[in-house]
């Protein structure tokens, strides 16, 4: 742990909470260090290093929650903050119309460490900035590429969690990511093409193995092809969506509506609520029989695979949609009992020591099918193949949506032909997923995640990974964006 006194501070806080008569309390001590290096047009534009430490105390007193936090980790500050959390909990209990009851969870003693071969914080800064400058220089060798950008990001979290139930958990968590973009100009228009590694809980080997310089010629050439491509003709198309693109579609149209606090109406302020209300569990047709969406917070390297959530609950694997039928939610210890479950799914997470843990999307992925990508495309007479992320919009119930992408190719008579631009498709979630009639096999499966998933007020940024193989969707309406 980064501070040998953390255990003493944690135990002091929990003694104060226990002495107050509270039925439950926990403390999270957290130190986070991060580095972001950004480049623009062949130069390094920014280098940002952060180092942030603090703790948060959470108390459940007679069915009411209280939370208080501080960046001062001292023997004098901890009792004050613990007492404040108790005071807030007492106030909440006096006003609560419904008392909070936590479902049971076994006591855990464990240490979780992210596997890594290369510590990104040990890699010389010069080596990282040289890589970014080289890849930007490479893409701008293409005459019609007029802008470039590139970035590297890494974060390491040390965390200690203790609860009045006896759970004690240590964490040493690491995550890395990198990307670059080429922007081309033609006939007064601009278009960009990007390459991005996924955000994963791994070391700098993620960047080394991505081989930015090998990808740069393709990305630059596709940026030029994209800016010169004809605009899409609106109409009905069969769509074949790549895993990076699907990660956002899954996130917005399945991930958020499967958060149980949304479904219960507890989360409604920040684009909240959900069309997947509790009466629909087990009976609602979310998609076609090809659609199997599985939450898996145990898969190594994925963002939500932290061993335990911020309730101290073991990370798990469970079904959200099985053969097109909606069957499961992301839950925490507070809301699980609202749907008759006796244990949390372990989806309670906070984005910092100063934030209250809330229900967050799990690592929800689309299970592979049996086809190859070529077979998916071969059975399309008139369609579009879409890669990467673009603009999107979705209503607060996560029902009506529209999505763009990073690159688009026309599919004609079973063959991917030339690029098109300005593609936007829209629809309604169950109808869209009901139009899925094929998913590629596991050899095509890729993992992409998010570290900026917004939820709550004050807002928090959640982390999760969405894995998928390419999938085909029939007769989807496409408009010109």
Secondary structure as UniProt FT lines:
FT   TURN            4..5
FT   HELIX           6..19
FT   TURN            20..21
FT   STRAND          24..40
FT   TURN            41..42
FT   STRAND          43..61
FT   TURN            62..63
FT   STRAND          64..70
FT   HELIX           75..95
FT   STRAND          109..113
FT   HELIX           120..122
FT   HELIX           125..139
FT   TURN            140..141
FT   TURN            143..144
FT   STRAND          145..163
FT   TURN            164..165
FT   STRAND          168..186
FT   TURN            187..188
FT   STRAND          189..196
FT   HELIX           205..210
FT   HELIX           212..228
FT   STRAND          230..231
FT   STRAND          235..241
FT   HELIX           243..250
FT   HELIX           251..255
FT   HELIX           256..258
FT   HELIX           260..263
FT   TURN            264..265
FT   TURN            269..271
FT   HELIX           278..280
FT   TURN            281..283
FT   TURN            289..290
FT   STRAND          293..296
FT   TURN            297..298
FT   TURN            300..301
FT   TURN            303..304
FT   TURN            310..311
FT   STRAND          317..322
FT   TURN            323..324
FT   STRAND          325..326
FT   TURN            333..335
FT   HELIX           336..339
FT   STRAND          348..349
FT   TURN            353..354
FT   STRAND          358..359
FT   STRAND          364..366
FT   HELIX           373..378
FT   STRAND          382..387
FT   STRAND          392..394
FT   TURN            396..397
FT   STRAND          400..403
FT   STRAND          407..412
FT   TURN            413..414
FT   STRAND          415..421
FT   STRAND          423..428
FT   HELIX           429..434
FT   STRAND          436..440
FT   HELIX           442..444
FT   STRAND          446..455
FT   TURN            456..459
FT   STRAND          460..468
FT   STRAND          471..480
//
